[in-house]
Amino acid sequence: MKTHSLRQLALQADGEYVLGLKDLRTHACYLIYGELQPGEEGRKVCPGRGHEEILLAVIGDLELSGAASKGRLQEGEAIHVKGEETFWLKNPGDSQAIYVLAGGHSGAEH
């Protein structure tokens, strides 16, 4: 069993790391681990054509803004994002926020 230290990898990569093809040698799925410092904004969420993701606020709340909608994702809540849907993430809190995106290819691509 191989483990992946996502927190350490994210710290080395500006706060976000994609565990996917490079590490897993598969196109079937991927996992993104990210951290946002207090007040930090500007992280883009856009799965891309043929992909879908689930965004989970693990620690802290996240503000989401996009062309289609705006809102707040509270700690422990998740949303489903498809294809070209785009959101920008912001940490409105006064402590670090952690999020996870789990994704893969949508059914239409297989």
C-alpha positions in Angstrom: 0.0 0.0 0.0 1.4 3.4 -1.0 0.5 6.5 0.9 0.6 10.0 -0.4 1.3 12.9 1.9 -1.1 15.4 0.3 -0.7 18.1 2.9 3.1 18.1 2.4 2.8 18.0 -1.3 0.3 20.9 -1.3 2.6 23.0 0.9 5.4 22.5 -1.7 3.0 23.4 -4.6 1.5 26.7 -3.4 -1.3 25.3 -1.4 -2.9 22.8 -3.8 -1.9 19.3 -5.1 -3.5 17.1 -7.7 -3.2 13.4 -6.9 -3.8 11.9 -10.3 -2.1 10.5 -13.4 1.4 11.3 -12.3 1.1 9.5 -9.0 -1.6 6.9 -9.7 -1.0 6.1 -13.4 -4.7 6.2 -14.2 -7.0 8.6 -16.0 -10.1 7.2 -14.2 -10.0 9.4 -11.1 -8.1 12.1 -9.2 -8.2 14.0 -5.9 -7.2 17.6 -5.3 -6.2 18.7 -1.8 -6.1 22.4 -1.1 -5.5 24.9 1.7 -6.5 28.6 1.7 -5.1 31.0 4.2 -7.4 33.5 6.0 -8.8 35.9 3.4 -7.1 34.2 0.5 -9.1 34.2 -2.7 -8.7 33.3 -6.3 -8.5 29.5 -6.5 -10.4 28.4 -9.6 -12.5 25.3 -9.7 -13.4 24.1 -13.2 -13.4 20.4 -13.9 -13.2 20.9 -17.7 -15.0 19.2 -20.6 -15.7 15.5 -19.9 -15.0 15.8 -16.2 -17.0 16.1 -13.0 -15.9 16.9 -9.5 -17.3 17.0 -5.9 -16.0 19.9 -3.9 -16.0 19.4 -0.1 -15.2 22.0 2.5 -13.3 19.9 5.0 -12.2 22.6 7.5 -13.7 26.1 7.4 -16.3 27.7 5.2 -15.7 28.7 1.6 -17.2 31.5 -0.5 -18.0 30.5 -4.1 -18.5 32.9 -6.9 -19.1 32.1 -10.5 -20.9 33.2 -13.6 -24.0 31.2 -12.8 -24.2 31.6 -9.0 -22.7 32.7 -5.8 -22.9 31.2 -2.4 -21.2 29.8 0.7 -20.1 26.3 1.3 -20.0 25.5 5.0 -17.6 23.1 6.6 -18.7 19.6 5.9 -20.9 20.6 2.9 -20.2 19.5 -0.7 -21.4 20.5 -4.2 -21.2 18.7 -7.6 -19.5 20.6 -10.4 -19.7 19.5 -14.0 -17.7 20.2 -17.2 -17.1 23.9 -17.8 -18.9 25.2 -14.7 -16.4 27.6 -13.0 -16.2 28.8 -9.5 -13.7 30.9 -7.7 -12.9 30.0 -4.0 -12.3 32.4 -1.2 -11.6 31.8 2.5 -13.7 34.4 4.4 -12.6 33.1 7.8 -9.8 34.1 10.1 -8.2 30.6 10.1 -7.0 28.2 7.5 -9.6 26.5 5.3 -9.0 23.0 3.7 -11.0 21.7 0.8 -10.9 18.5 -1.3 -12.1 18.0 -4.9 -12.7 14.4 -6.0 -13.1 14.0 -9.7 -13.1 11.8 -12.7 -14.4 11.4 -16.3 -18.1 11.8 -16.8 -20.1 9.0 -18.4 -20.3 10.7 -21.8 -16.5 10.4 -22.1 -16.4 6.6 -21.8 
